[in-house]
Structure formats: C-alpha cells, structure tokens
Amino acid sequence: SSASTLQLPESGGQLPNGKSNHSTPLLPMTEIGYDERECSCPREFYQRAELNTSLFFEDCTRSIDFVLAYKINAHEPTEAENAEKRRVFQENLILQGLEVELSQKEQIYFVKVSHRHSLASAEILIDLCLQIHAPLEVLRRYAEILKLRMPMKESLCNLRVHARSNRLHNAAHYLSKKIPGLAVVNRSTKSVYSSLKTVCQFFLSNIYVDERFFPKRAHRFTAIYSRDKEYLFDIRQDCFFTTAVRSRIVEFILDRQRFPAKRHNEMAFGIERLVAEGVYCAAYPLHDVSAPSATAMIMPSIIHYISQGEISEAGTMRELLYNNWASVRKWYRYQPLDDIKEYFGVKIGLYFAWLGYYTYMLLLASIVGLICFIYSWISLKNYVPVKDICESSFGNFTMCPLCEWCEFWNLKETCNYAKITYLIDNPSTIFFAVFMSFWATLFLELWKRYSAEITHRWDLTGFDVHEEHPRPQYLARLEHIEPTRTDYVTNMKEPTVPFWRMKFPATVFSFSVVLLLIALAFVALVAVVVHRMSMLAALKVDGSNMTTSKAIVIASASAAFVNLCLLYVLNYLYNHLAEYLTELEMWRTQTQFDDSLTLKIYLLQFVNYYASIFYIAFFKGKFVGHPGEYITVFKRRQEECSSGGCLTELCIQLAIIMIGKQAFNTILEVYLPMFWRKVLAIQVGLSRLFSNTVKPDKTKDERWMRDFRLLDWGTRSLFPEYLEMVLQYGFVTIFVAAFPLAPFFALLNNILEMRLDAKKLLTHHKRPVSQRVRDIGVWYRILDCIGKLSVITNGFIIAFTSDMIPRLVYRSLKGDGTLNGYLRFTLSEFRIVDSSALRSLAGDSSNITSCMYTDYREPPTSPDKYTLSSMFYIILACRLGFVVVFENFVALVMILVRWCIPDMSVELRDQIRREVYITNEIIIDQEAQRARFERAKRSYSMREPSENELDAASVDEPNAKFLKIEKLMNPNLSEIEMDSIIHGENKTTGISGADC
C-alpha cells in the first residue's frame, strides 16, 4: 500500500517492444508440486552431517534469510516510540509477503560502575531478534522486479563444444608425414615437451586454486528471470535461490518500507534509518558458520570450549574460505574467485579479482625494479662524480649557505647523500621509467581482457546500470514531485529533479566546497615546507658537528612524517564532507552515487597525498635565484636543493609516505576490528565469554547472536580498500623514476593485504549483502588517467629533477665520453664581497673569499657576471627535447600495446555470441512447444487423450505455414527469431526454434 511502502516508479504499462510488463505466472507444462523443504531454504543450510537448527525458524524447515536485532530501551517514552515504529515496520514486511519470527534472550549486561561505592551494578536487559524468511512466492516476484539473471535448466543447456583447430599444428603434423626423418624428430620433441609439461604442471598445481577444496563450477546458461518464462528455470531446485540472492531480495524490501514519525518526514523509511535512530541494533544476513571471536584469538585457553564447532564446522563454505583462502600461509595460491563471488556477491568478488590481478602484475615490475637497483649498487663504485666528492681533493669546495641562518659548508659533507642520489639517478632510470609506462598500459589492457572473462563467467555481460532501481533517498526527496519523465531503458515513469531549484545550487555548492578543501591541502603543504626549513636551520645553527648531508636527510624525513600525520587528519574531514556533498547532488542510482563520491574523494586525496611530492619534484629549488639576489616569498628565501638535486629528498618523501601509510593501514586492519569487537562484546553483555557457567550447546544454537557481535559491513566499506590500492598505484607509476623499489614494497604489502582483507571479512564482519555491479566502475577510469599522467611526470622528473640530461650534454661536449670534471661543470662561483649578507656570515677574520652553488651562471670575472650562461640554455633545450621525444615514444608504445591486445579474445567473443544465440533458440523452442501444448490441450479437452497425444512436441499443427507468415509480420521480431522461423531447425544445435 502507498501508506506502508516507499513506492517504486510506476510502470507505463508497455515495454519498448510493445509488450506488457505486467506478468502473471502461466500454467506449468507439467503438474508437479513443489517440495516445501527444497523451496524454503538453500541447500547449504541443511545438507550437512548435522542439521544446524540456528539457521532455521522453530519449525526447522524455513531458513532464516535476514535478522533484525533490537533491545529494550530503559527509557520508557523512547521505548514506546520505538516499539510503535517496529510494529508498523514489521506489519509492512508481512504485507509484502515476508514471514517473521521473534526470538529473545536474557543476558546479564554490566553497564555502569559506581565510583562512590566502588561497586559494579548490573541490570537485566532483554535482547530480541526478529528473524525473517522470504517465501518462494516473494522470491519469484522480486527476482522479476530486480531483473535477476538466473541459471536455466541443465537439460536445456547440453551443448557440444567444438574445439578450434590449430593451423600451425596441423601444418607441422602434415609435414612430419611427408618429409622422411622428421617424424622421429617430432616424436623426440614431443617427448621432451611432455617431460617439461609434467614438471611445469607439478609446480603450477601448487599455485593454482586447489580443486580438492574448490572444484571448478560448470558453466550454466542464464536468462533474466520472468514468471512468464518460468519453464526455463528449475525453481524447485534447492539451490536455485541461493543465500546471497535471498538476502539481496530481503534487503531490497527492507530498504523501502516506511515507519511512523512524529511529524511528516520524507526520509522516514528503510532499515538503515531505523538502525541509525536506535530502533534496531543491527540488520544482517547470517554467515554460513560463525568465526571465533577476537578474545578467542588472544586467549584461546580461556574460552576454548566456545570456539568449538564455530569456524571448524567442516564442509561449510566459510570454513573452506577461512582455511584455504584467508590464511597467510596460502599466499602463493590463486584465489577461488567463483566461490568468493558466490559467498560475498559480485561486488566483493570483483574487488578481490582486481586486487589479485594487480598483485600478480606487480611481480614483473618488482623484478625489473630490483634488477635496476642492483645494477646501480654495483656500478656505484665506478661513478666519477661520487669519487670526486668522497675521495679526491676535487670535492673540497666551500658551498654557499642553504638558508638565511645556515653557515658555509664543505661539499665533502654530502658524500653519503651523493651515493644515495646515484642509486636513484643512474642510467637505468630512463629504462625503468619507460618500462613502467609500458607496464601500466599492459596492466590496464590485460585487466580489460581478464575482466571480460570474469564478466562472462559471472553473467554480467548484459547488466546495464540504467536497469538499477532508484535509490530510496532519491525517491524520498522527490516524493512531492509528480512523475513526468519516462525512462527510455526501463520504460518507467520517474520524477525529474528540478535543475535550477535543486540540481544547479547543489552542484555549485559542492564544487565550491571541493575547491576550499583543495586550498586547505595547499595550506598543509606550506606548513610542511615551513617545518622542513625550520628543522634544517635548527640542525645547522645549534652548533653541533652534524654534517649537511645528515641534516638534509633528517629534515626531509621529519617533514615527511609531519606530512603523513596531516594526511590522516585531512582524510577524515574529506570523507565526511564528500559524502554529504554527494547526497545533495541527487543521484538517481547507487552506482551513480558511488561514482560521484569516488571522484570527489579521490580528487581530494590526490591533492592531499601528492601535493608535497609534486612540490619537491617540480618546484623546489627551481626558482630560487642566486647568492646575492635570491627570489624571496614573504621576504624569506625559498628552499634549495643540495648539490645533487632534489631527487633524493623526493625519494625519501615517497618512501615514508608510501611505506608508512601501508604499514599504518595494515596495523589498523589487523587490530582495529579486534578492538571494536571487544568493545561491542562488552556493550551487548556477552559476559559468558569470561564466565565458567557457559552452556556450549545453547551457545552453538544461537547463530544470530554470534553474528550480532560482529562488526557491520556497510554498503561503501569497499571504498577505502579501493582507494588505498589506487593511491598505491599512483606511487608505483607516477613517481617511479624517483623510487624504483616502489613496486617491490607494493608487492609485499598486497600479498599481506589480500589475505588480511579476506580474514577481516570472514571473521570480524557480519556477512555483507550481495551487490551486483558490472565492473570496478569509475576506478578503471581513474587508473587510466593515472597511467597517462605517469608518462608526463616521469618524463619531467628525468629531464628536470635528475641530472641525466646535464650528464649526457657534458659527455657529448667533452668528447671522450667520461665524466671527469663533471662536478666542477655543475657548479658556479660567487664572490663573497658582492653580498652583504654573505659577508656578514663569513665574518671579517674569515679567509673565505668565494663560495660555490649549483647552477649554470657566468663567473664573477665575466662582464655579465652571475647571469645565466649559454650552457644553461643548451641544457634547457636538451631537457625540453627529451620530454618531447620521451612522451611521443612512450605514447607510441602505449598505442601499439592497446592495438595488439583486444579488449576481448576472439574465442570469448565467439562463445558469447553462440551462447546468446543458443539462449534465444531455447526460449523460442520452449515457447513453440508451450503454444503447441496449449493448442493440443484445448483440441482434445472433449475426450480423454492418450499418453502420446499429451506430448507437446509430437502434436502437428495444420496451419504451420499460416502461423509462420503471421510471425514474420510481427514488427518487433528480432533477427535471431526471424532466422529461426525462416530456416527452421538449427543443424548445429539440433533445436527446432519456432518451426511449427
């Protein structure tokens, strides 16, 4: 009714093809009743050695598809209001066809401590659980509303698979028969190949998914469920409506039921709002089997008896996933993606598929990065500029101060700094930067190809985002607006968001706030820069004997740690504001809402994480002027780089932010859920965890109570997981020229991250409700933009931040190809007497008459002293030329890779086309048989028919040609239907289509 349920948009009554979308179930072709046991619960609930009664209602027949938990509020007026809301809400659930059952449990709940008397007071609270079961009729009705793709009958999907012939193999086999002696070579080659194949299969069997626990699933044809075509589906099969499908349908109903409010509130609907207001404590589907609590992991000897029979219940999917997927000891094995998808749903399954593939591709990048790093370490001893600084007298230069309070320093002090710089800035840097650009393109193209296989295997090929139903929050805010627009895809009437009154102001406000938050990130960047300059000045002014090299490293490291702390503070602010702004923008579907939210938060996080890195890479030390004429900002000197450039500082900043962020997030993922579960256990009064009066049998039966103390898994809980990995992908690709070990550290983190995420889902969180998505969504576009940006940034880092181009120019000008004298080539001289500030720093009694600084300027003896020399412009031209060549070369390689790797393999494309064709043939054939059966039934209704006459397929139609012409005149006839009518029986499949 309109008063109880948030109404979906009303249908226009006609689909785009002219057919009615109001469906009523037709007569079945065979009169077979439904088995109540098979239709009331999925197979995994009862097909076990021992029936777990906690998964069922009291009759042990109807499965528990969803649980609503609540407790009595001690404040009587509040409890009376909550009870009324629950009563109306539950009545609306019953009106929708759901079946409910109430359970209760008494517990001792320690809620307060009296400090005055030092006594703990206890009170008895009644915790209640509303168990929900979706009957078969409700499942059928909402499966049709949600347009779920369901597996067709196995008897309809028996096809013969024809193997493709290999032309090269056939040609070799033909030649081996024609040429004498080649057959012997062929046999010996096959023998060697078989031996190598056996060895490879032995190793790969320990890497691939263990089929002893996760056998391969047979591929079934699927079709969009409709009660008009129910003969295509075996709904009497016990696993037809799986637990994931059941929970999804029930949640869809729960999200759209209204409850009473004090005053008219358009948002007074949905279980999410009731949980937020405290009317219910939690709403969740049941796990396959409960996991051990956090306390059991820490103190197994205390509550060993409680964990018995929980995670170790053999034969359940949760136990298999916990032992053979979530275990860190199984890090080397592939993930059982099909089983993950069946248990958690498509959305979580796609996340783990992408994470596993990304980790797999990082292996190649890590190996190449380690090789480049080892090469730089080996060739360090032969690098001439480092020898000049550390070993010979050429490095004994007096350098100009790096800041206003700093003193003159000796170039020999940067010996260690120069060694570290070479490990990053060496001849292998260009190769690795080009390789990573190629790797990023290869990763995305291969992921598209792999994603196409997963999409086909999981029946997501025909899924359209526009088929999603509108968000309840969207409909609630537009409830006062009459439906005027008919959606082209769904053919349903929906309200239109007023552009000037609602859409435009919300967009302008959202854009303004985002700009303000970006400005706030730049303010944090200025604070980090000020901290770094102050730290460097403090280390050099305090009179200690600390070398300049050590002071630079300490100042850079401390600034990076400060930056990391600011990142987490700003991230918390960004996430909450971004969600509020996205809600104002009135997005129709959940996918559109998530994509908009993702773009906002990633833009803010991008500026937050990468602003300081971009500053060091492209701005620090580039526009500082020269001694005696520095360019100041707010009457203060800017930061300067050391003699080797800013590449080492960039590497330190990258390493600390990337590795520190990963380490901190890993610690949070391991210990934070355990902490919150402990707090939740105390709040709900689970005192039996520490008591010796536990009744194990009673605890074992209360599955809903064990799942209740787990943490909630929200609809956007995957967002921080994706965000963490995409930010890591940016570190790996955008600035890889400054940190070649980034892929290696990312690989180590992801191996652990994958298993920790799995264990977190299985042990610490309630079971998520299955969500259907087509792909990873807007994250792919973000990854593609990062890959293109990485080409630009790496080209500019090599050209302008590193010393690669000046070294190449010096080698070409010197003639002998060596770097002898290169150190002096990069330095310019400044006379102390030309600057009053430097003269005061040197003192009257000092014997310092000149100092050196890193730049290409005229010497003091030149008529144009201290101006940029011709060498500066030569090097600048070479740098710009390198950027142009590098960008075009890498872009050409990326285009070539995209051209060589199609988004979908030819085999998969042909298989999809064939399955679509066969599915349509099956539907047409079944429709024809159904029509013939109905005609035969009407023709022989006046007499008792024989057994052969009741066979629908054996009834001949005398007006077959007339019916065929009538079907061909149908304007809505598809090409496949037309072909099957004209050509009759398909010789390949043996299906007769619509041939009457």
N, C-alpha and C positions, 0 to 999 in steps of 0.2 A: 504494500500500500504506500501511497505517497507520504503518509504521515510517519511511517516507520523506517522507510528505506530511502537512502540517497539515490534518486532516480538516475539511471543512465540516460544518455541522449536517446530520444525516441527515434525509432526507425521510420524511414519514409515509406516502408512497406514494400518497395520494389528494389531489387538489386540492380546494378548497372546492366546486367544482361536481360532485365525484364522479368526475372523470376521473383517470386515472393520469398522473403527471408523469414516468414513465419513458418516454422516447421512443426509437424506433428508426426509421431512415430507411426510408420506403416505396419501392416500386418507382417509378421515374420513368415519366412518361406517354410519353416518347419515349426511345428508346435512342440517346443521343448521348453520346459520351465527352468527357472533359474535356481541354482543351488544356493540357499541362503548363506551357508558357510563360506562359499567361494566368493560371493559378491559382497560380503560385508567386511572383509579385511584382506589386505595383501598377503601374498604367500609367505614373506619373510617373518610375519608375525606369529604364525602357528606351525610352520613346517620345521620344527626343531625336535631335539630329543625330549625336551621337557617344555610343556606349554607355560609361557610366562604370563600369568594372569594380570600383571600390572599393565599390560598393553591393551587390555580389553575392558569393556563395561562389566558390570556384575554378572551378566549372563554368559561371559566368556565366549561370546560369538561376535559381537560388534566391536571393531577396533577403535581405539582412541586416536582420532586424526588430529586433534588440537586440544590444548589445555589452556584454560583461563584460571589463574590463581589469584586469590584475594584473601585478606584477613580483616577481622572485625576491628573497626576503629574505636578506640576508647572514648572518644568524644561523641556523645550520643546524637546531637544535632547533625554533625558531619556524617555519622554513620547512617542516619535516617535518609539523608540526601543521597548518599552513595548507594544505599540499598534500593531506592526508587530507580536510580539510573540503571543499576544492574537488572532490576526486574523488567523494565521496559526493553532494555537491550536484549535480554535473553528471550523475551517474548517475540521480538522481531526475528531473532535467529530461528526460533521454532516455526514462525510463519514462512520463512524461506525454505523450510523442509529439513533443517538440521535436527539431529537428536542430541539431547544433552542429559548429563547425569552428574549429580552433585556428590562430592566426597568431602569428608572433613577429617581433621586430625588434631588432637590436643597435644600441646608441647609446652614445656617449661621455657619461658623466654626471659632471660636476665636483661633488663632494660635500663636500670638505673642503680647508682651507688650512692648511699647516704654518707657523706663525708663527716657529718656531725657525730653520727653514732658508729661510723666505720662498719656499716652492715650493708650487705647486698640484698635488695628486695627483689622478689620475683612475682610475676603475675601470669595467670593462665590466659593464653590467647587461643582462639580457635582459628586455625588456618583451613581454608576451604578451597576446593578445587572443582571447577566446572569442566567436565570432560565432554568433548564434542565429537560426534560421529556423523559423517556425511553418508547418507544412504545412496544406493545406486541411482535412484531417480535424480537426486540433486547433482551427482557427479555427471550424469549424462547431460542434464540441462546446461550446466555451467561449462562443461567441456565444449559444447557447441557455441555458447556465448563467447568464450575465450578463444575460439578457433584453434584449439589444440590439435597438433598433428599426432595421431595415434597409430600404432602398428596395425597393419592389416592381417587377415587370417593367413596362417602359414600355408594352408592348402592353396591359396591364390597366388602365392609368390614363388612357386617352384619353377625356376628358370635354369636353362642350361647355359653355362658360362663358356664362351668360346675363347680359347687362348689366342693371343695375337702371334702371328708368325714373325720370326726374326729373319730378315732378308740376308743379313751378313752371315748368320749361322747356316742358313740354307745354302748359300753360295759356297761356303767353306766345306760343307758336307758333300756337295756335288763335286767339287774339285778333288776332294780326297779320294773319291771313287774313280776319277778319270786319270789322275796322274799316278804313275807307279811309285811306290815307296812312300807316298805322302800319307797313306793310311796308317803306316807304322808310326810315323811322327805324330799323327793325330792321336793315336791310342796312347803313346807315351806322354803327350801333352795333357791329355785328359786325366791320366793317372796322377801326374804332378799337381794338376789343378784340383783334383778331388782330395788329395792329401792336404793341400793348403786350405781348401774349403772346410775340411773337417776340423783342422786346428782353429781356424777363424770362428767356426760355429761353436766350438767349445768355449772360447773366450767370450763371444757375444752372448751365449746363453746365460752367462753370469752378469750381463749388463742389461739385457732386455728385461721386460716385465716377466716375472716368474709365473708361467702359465699353470703351475700346480695350484697356486692360490687365486690367480686372476685369469681364468681361461678366456680365450677370445670369444667375443659375442658375435652371434650370427647376425648378418645384416638383414633387416626386415623392411619391406616397402611400407611407407606411411602415407596417410592421407588426412586432410583436415576433417575432424570428426563432425558428423552430422547425423541426427536421428533419422533423417530421411534415407540415409545410406548406411544404416546400422548393420545391414547384412554383410558389409565389408569387414566388420570388426568382430572379434570374438570377445564380447564384453563379459561372457561367462567365465573367461579365463581368470584365475585368481590374481594374476599379476598384471592384468590389463591396466587398472588404475593403481599405479604404484604409490608408495607413501609420499614421494615428492609431489606427484600430481594432486593427491588428496589434500595435502597441506596447502598447496598453492590455491586450490579452489576454495577451501575454507577461509583462507586469509582474504581472498578477494571479496567474500561475503562479509567478513568481519569489518573490513575497511569501509563499508558502505552502509552500515546500519546506524540509525540515529538513536539518540538518548535525550531525555528531557533536560532542559536548562532553566535557570532562574528567570532569565529574560531571553528573548529571541536571539539566538546565536547561530549564525550561518555555519559555524565551524563545529557545532555540537553533533559530531558523528565520528564513527570509526574507533576501533580498538586502540589505536595509537594515542588518541586524545584521552581515552579513559585511563590508560596506563599512566600518562603524564599527569593527570589530575589525582592519581592515587585511588581511583575506584577499583582498579585491578592492580595487582602487583606485577604480573607478567602474563604474556601470551606467547605460546611456543608450541611447536610440534615435538613429539618425543623422539629422542635418539633411539637408534637401533639397540644400543646397550649402553649403560652408563659408564662413565670413566671414573677412575679413582680421584678422590678429592686432593686438593693441594696439601692438606695435612697428611694424607696417606703417603704422598711422595716424600715429605720431610721426615715423618716419624712413623715408618711402616710397622715398627714393633708395637706401637700403642694401639693402632686400630687395624691390625692385620685382618681381623675377622670381618671388618666392614667391607674391605675391598674384595673379599672372596666372592666370586660369581659376578663381578661387575664388568671389568674390562676383559676378563679371561673367559667370558662365555663363548665357547668355541662355536664356529660356524656362522657367526654374525658378521655382517659387512663391516661394522665398526671395529670389531676385533681384528679382522684381516687388514684393514687400512692402518690401524694403530701399529701393528707389529711388522707389517711389510711395506709400509709407505712412510709413515711419520717417524720411523726410527732413524736416527742419525747414522746408525751402522749400515743402513741401506742407501747411503748417499750415492753410491756408484750405479745404482739401478735406475732404469727408466720408471716413470710414474704410470700407474694404472689409470689413465685418464678416463676411460669409459666408466670404470667403477666409481671414480670421483664424481663424475657428472651424474651418475645415477643416484648417488647418495646426497650430494650437496646441490645439484642443479647445474644448469648450463653456465650461468654467470661465474660461479666459483671454479667450475671445470675449465673454462676458457682462461681464467687468470693463471691457474697452475700450468696449463698448456703453454701459455706465453712465457711464463717465468722459466719453465724447464727448457724451452727452446732458446731463450735468451742466454741462459746459463751455458747451454751446450755450445752456442756460437762464441761465447766468451773464451772458451778453451783455446781456439785458434788464435785469437787476439792476444791472450796471455802468453802463449808460447813465443809468438813473434816479439812481443814486448820484452820478455825475459832475454831472448837472444840479442836484441839491440842493447839492453842494459849490460849484459855480459861482455859484448863487444866493446862498449865504451869503457868498462872497467879494465879490460885487458890493454886497450890502446892508450890508457891514461898516461902511462909511464913514458910514452914517446911524444906526448903533446908538447910542443916547443913553448907556447906562452906560459904553461904551468911551470915548466922548468925555469924559465926566465924569472918568474915571480918567487919561486921557492928555493932555487939552488944557486943561481948566478947572481952577480952584482948588478945585473940589469934591472932587477926588481927593486932596487934600493932608491925609490923615488919618494919625495915628500909630496903628499897629496893635500889638496885644499880641503878645508873643513866641510863636512856634510850637512851641517846645520849651523844656526846662528850662535849656539853655545858650545859647539864642538871645537876640538883642537885639531891642529895639523896631525896627520898620521902617515905612517910608512906603508907603502904598497905591499911589503913583505908580510904584513899582518893579515892579508887576505889570502894567504896560501891555501888554507883548507877550503875557504869559500870558492876559490878558483877551481879546485879539484871537484867540488860538488857541482859547480856550474858546467864543467865539461861532461860529467856523467849525464847531464840533461841535454846540453847543446853540443852535439857532435855530428859527424857526417851521417850517422844512421837516423837522425831526427827527421830529415826530409823523407827518407824511405818509409819510416813508420807513420808519418802523417799522411802520406799518400795511401799507404796500406789501410789505415783506419778509415779513411774516406771511402775506399773501395769496400771495406768490411761493413760499414754502416749501410751502404746501398745493398750489398749482398744479403745482409741480415733482414732488411725490410722486404726485399723481393722474395726471399726464400720463406719468410714468415707468411706472406700473402699466399704463396703456393701451399704451404703446410696448413694454413688456416682454411683454405678451400677444401682440403681433405677432411678436416675436422667438421667444418660446416655441413659437408655432405654426410658424413658418418653420423652426426647428431641431428640430422634432419632440420637444419636451419636455413637451407638454401632458399626456400620460398617465404621466409619470415620477413615481414615488412613492418617497419617501425610505426607506420601510419595505422596499422591494424591494432595497435595498443589502445586500450580504453583510456579516456581522460583521467587525470589524477583526481582523487576525491577533493583535495584542497582547491584545485582549479574549478571544479564544478560548484563547490560551495561558495566561492567568491563571485561566481556568475549566476547564482541561483535566482536572483531578481531580474535577470535579463532573459527575455523570451528567445527560444532557439529560432534562429533565422537562417543560418548557413547550413547547407547540406554538404557533408564531407564527400569529396569525389571518390575516395578509396572505399570507405565503409558505408557510404550512402545513408548516413545517419544525420539527423538534424542536431546541430550544436549551437550554443550561444557564441557570439563573436565578441571578442574583447574590444571595448571602445578604445580607439587609438589615441585620440587627443585627451581623453579624460583619464585613462588608466595606463595605457601602454607607454606613451611618449614620456609622461612625467617620471614613471618608474625607471625607464631606460636612462634618461638624463641624470637622475639622482644616482643610479647605480654607477654610471660612468664617472661622475664627479667624485664619488667616494673612492673608487678604484684609483683615480689619479692622486687623491690625497694620500692613500696608503702607499702608493709608489714613491711619493715625495717623502713620506716617513721613512722608507727604506734608505733613501739617499741621505737623510739626516743621520741615520745609524751608521752609514758609510763614513760620513765626516767625523763622527765620534771615534770610529776605529782608527782613522788616519791621525787624528789628534793624539790618541793614545799611543800609537806607534812612534810618532815624532817625540812625544814627551818621554817615552821609555828609552829611546836611543840617546836623547840628551842627558837623561839621568844617569845612564850607564857610563857615559863618557865624561861627565862633569864631576862625578863623585870622587875623582882622584884615584880610582883603582887602576890596576895594571891590566885591565881587560882589553884584549885586542879588538880592533874594529870589526874583524870578521865575526868574532863571537858575539859582540854587541848587536850586530845586524841580525844574526840568527835568533838571538833571544828576543829582541824587539819584535821581529816578524812573527815568531811563534806565540808570544803573549798576545799580540794583536789578533792573531787568528783564533785563539781561544776566546777572547772577548767577543769577537765576531760570532763565533759559534753559539755563545750564550744569548746574544741578542737575537740570533736567528730563531731560537726556540720561543722566546718571549713574543716576537712579532708573529710567528706562525700561529700561535694560539689566538691572537687577535684577528688575524686574517681569516682563519677558518670560520669563526663565528659570524663575522661581518659578511663574508661571501655568501654564506647560506641564507642569511636574512635578505640580502640584496637579490639573490636569485628567486626567492619566494615572491618578491614584489613584482618580478618581471612577467608573471602569469604565463608560465609554460604549460602547454596542454598535456603532454605525456611525461612519464617518469624518465624516459630516455632523453628527451629534450632538456628536462630539468637537470639531469646529471651531467649532460654535455656542457651546458652553460656554467654550471657550478665548477666543473673541472677546468674549463678555460680560465675562469676568474682566479681560482686558487693557484693554478699553475703559473699564470702571469705574475701574480704577487710573489709566489715562491721563487720564480725565476729571477726576479729583480732582487729578492732578499738574499738568495744564495750566491748569485753570480755577480752582483754589483761590485763587490770588493775585488773579485778576481779580474773582472774587466778593467777595473781601475789600475791594478798593478800591471796588467798585460799591455795596455794601450795608452795610458795617460801618465803614470808615474814616471818622473824623470825626463819626460819628453819636451816639456815647455818650461824649463827652469831658468833659462838664460845662462849667464856665465859669471865667474867671480868678478866682483866689482859692479855688476849690472844684472842682478837677479830679478826675475819676474816674481813679484810678491802677490799674495792673496790676503786681504785684510792686514796689510803691512807686515806679513810674515812670509818667510821663504817657504817654497814648496819642498816636498820630499824629493830626495835624489836617490838614484840607484848607485850601487857600488861600481867598481871599475869593470866588473864582468857583466853588468847589466842587471835587469830585474828578473831574469828568468828563474834564478834560484829562489828568490822571495815568492815568486808565483808558484813554484813547486811546493814550497813549504805551506803556503796558504791552501793550495789544493789538497795536499796530503792530510793536513789537520782537519779541514772541514769535511772531506770525504770519509776518511777513516774514522775520525772522531764521531761523526754523525752515525755511521754504520754501527760502530761499537756501542754507542749510547742507545740506539734503537733496538739492538739485539738484547741488551740488558733489560730494557723496558719490556720487550716482548716475552722474555723468559720469566721475569719476577713480578711484573705489574699484575698480570692476570691471577697469579697465585696470591698476591696481596689482597686484591679485591675479592677473590673468592673466600678468603679467610674472613674479611670484614663482613661479607654477605652472610656467611655461615653463622657468625655471631649475631647478626641482626635478626635473622629468621629463627633464632633459638635452637640451633642444632647442637644442643648440649650433649646429645648422645655420642658425639664424636669423642668426648673426653670422659664419658661415664662408663662404668663397668656393668650397667644394667641394660645393655643393649640387647634387643631381640633380633638376631640376624635374619630370621625368616620374615619377620614383619618388615624390616628394612628392605629386604630383597624385593618384596612385592610392590613397594611404593616407588615405582619408576618415575612418576610425575613429581614426587618430592625430591628425588635425587637430581633430576634435571632442573628443578626450580632453583637450586642453589648455584647453578652455573650462570655465567655472565651472558648478557643479551648480545646478540649479533644483529646490529642494525642494518637497514637497507643500504647504507653507504659505508659500511665497515671495510669494504674492499678499496675504497678511495685512498686512504693513507698507504695501503700496500702498493697500489699502482704508482702513487706519487713518489714514494721512496725509490722505487726502481727506475722511474723515468728521470728523476733528478740524478740518480747514479749514472744513467745512460748519458746524460749531459756531461758529467765529469769525465766519462770514458771517451767521449768523442769530441766535444767542443775544445777542450784544452789538453788533448792527449799529447801534443807536441811538447808540453811543459812537464808532463808526468807520465813517462812511458810505462810505469808499473801500475797505473790505474786499472787496466783490465785484469791484472793478476789479483789485486786486492778485491775487485768487484767479484771475481770468480769465487774466491774463498768465502766472501760474505754470502753470496747467493746459494752456495751449496748448503750452508747452515740455515739461511733464511727460508729456503724451501721446506725443509723438514720441520723447522720451528713453527712456521705458519700452519703446517698440517697438524702438528701436535696441538697447537693452540686451538684450532677448530674442533678437534676431536675430544679434547679433554677439558678445556676451560670454558667453552661457549655452548649455549643452547644450540640445538640444530637449526640452521638457517632454513628459511622457506625458499623453495626453488624459484629462481627467476629466469626468465627466458630472454636472451639477448641474441643479436645476430653476429656480433664480433666484439672486439675490445673497445669499439666505439671511437670517441674523439682522441683517445690515447694514440691511435695509429697516426693520425694527422700531426699530433704533437711530435711524435718520434720522427716523422718525415721532415718536419721543419727543423728539428734539431740536427738531423743529418746534413741538411743543406747549409745550415748555419755553421756547422763544424768545418766545412770546406773553407768558408771565408775566414773564420777565426784562426784556424791552423796556418793558413797562408800568411796572414798578417803577423802572427806570432813568430813564424820563421823569418819573415822579412824584416820586421821592425823591432821585435823584442830580443831575438837572439843575435849572435854575431856571425851567423852563417854567411850573409851577403858580404860584409866587410872582409871576411877571410878569403872568400872567392875573388873579390876585387884585388886584394893585396897579392894573392898568388899569381893572378894574371899580369899584374903590373911589374912584379919582381922578376919574373921570367924563369927562375929556377924551380918554381912550384913549391918552395918551402915557406915556412912561417918565421924564419929568422928575422928578428927586428920588428915583428908584428906588434909586440907590446908597446913599443915606443910610437908606432904608427897610429895607435888608437888614442894617444894622449896628446893634450895641448898644454902649453906653458902659460903661466900668468905671473907677472911681476908684482911682488908684494906692495911696492911703493905706489902702485896705481889704485889701491883701495885702502881707504882709511880704516875700514872695519877689519880687514885682514892685517893691517899694520899694527893695530891695537892688540889683536890676538897674538901676533908674533912677539911683540914687546921690543923695546929698544935694544936690549942686550942680546937678542936672538941673532943667530947667524943665518936664519932662513931669509933668502932673498927672492925666491920664486917657489911656486908650487904647481903641481900638475893636476889636470882634471880631464875627465873622459869627454871628448868632443873633437870635432874636426874644424878648428879655427886657426886663423893666422897667428904667428908668433908675435911677441912684443916688439921684435926688431922690424917688423913689416910696416910699411906706411899705412896699411889698412888693418892695424893690429886688432885682434880679438873679433874680427868679423868672420863669418862662415867662409871656409876655403872652398876652392873648386872641387876638392876631393869629397866634400860633403854632398855636393850636388851630383857628382858622379855616382856615389853610393846610393843617394836617394833615387836617382833614375834607375839604377840596377834593382833596388828594392821594389819599386813600382812595377818594373818589367817582370820581376819574378812573380809578383802577385798575379799579374795578368796571365802569365804562362801557366802558373800552378792552378789557378782557378779553371782555366779552359781545359787543361789536360785532365784534371780530376772530373770536371763536368762531362767531358767526352767519355771517360771511363764509366761514369755512372749511367750515362745514356746507353752505352754499349751493354752494360750489365742488365739494365731494365729490358733492353731489346732481346737479349739472349735468353732471359728467364721469363717465360709467360706466367701470368697470374694463376693459371690452372693448367695442369698437364693434359695432354691430348687424351690419354686413357680415361682420366676422371671426367673430362668434358663429354666424351662419348658415353661413358657409363651413366652420367646424369641424364643425358638426352634419352638413352634407352630406357632408363627407369621411369622417366616421365611418360614416355610413350606407352610402356607396358602398363603403368598405373591407369592411364586413361583407357587403354584397351580392356583392362579388367573391369573398370567401372561400367564401360559401355556394354560389355558382355553380360555382367551381372544385371544391369538394367533391362537388357533384352530378355534374359531368362526370367526375370521377375514379371515383366509385362506378359510374356507368353504363359507363364504360370497362372496369372490372374485371369487371362482370357480363357484358358483351359478350365479354370475353376468355375468360371461363370457358364461356360458352354455345357459342362457336364454336371451342373448343380442339380438338374432334374432327375438324374439317375445315379446309381452307385458306381463310381468309376473303379476300374481295375488299378492294380499297382503300377503297371507300366504307363497307364494314361495319366497318372498323377505326376509322372516325371516331367518336369517343366521343359527340360532340354529336348524331349522326344516329341513334343507337340508341334505339328506342322501348321504353318499359318497360310491359308489360301490366298490372302491378299498381300503377299510379301512384297510384290513389285509396287503396288499402290502405296504401301507404308514406306517403302524406301524413297519413293518420289516425294512423299509428304515430308519425310525427314530432311531431304536435301533442300526443300524450300524454306526450311527454318532459317531466319536471318541471323540468329545467334549461334549458328553452328560453327564450331572450331575446325581448324584444318585437320587435326587428328581424327575428329569424329567424321568429317567428310571423307577422309581417306578410307577409314574403316568401313563406311557404308558403301562406298563405290567398289572397293577392291575385295570386300568380303573377308574370308578367313586369312589370317596372317600366317604365312608359311613358316616363318621362323619361330614364332611363339606357340602356334597351334591354337590361338584364341580367335574365336569367330566374330568378335566385335559386335556390331549391330546387324549382322546378316540374319535376317528373319526368314 
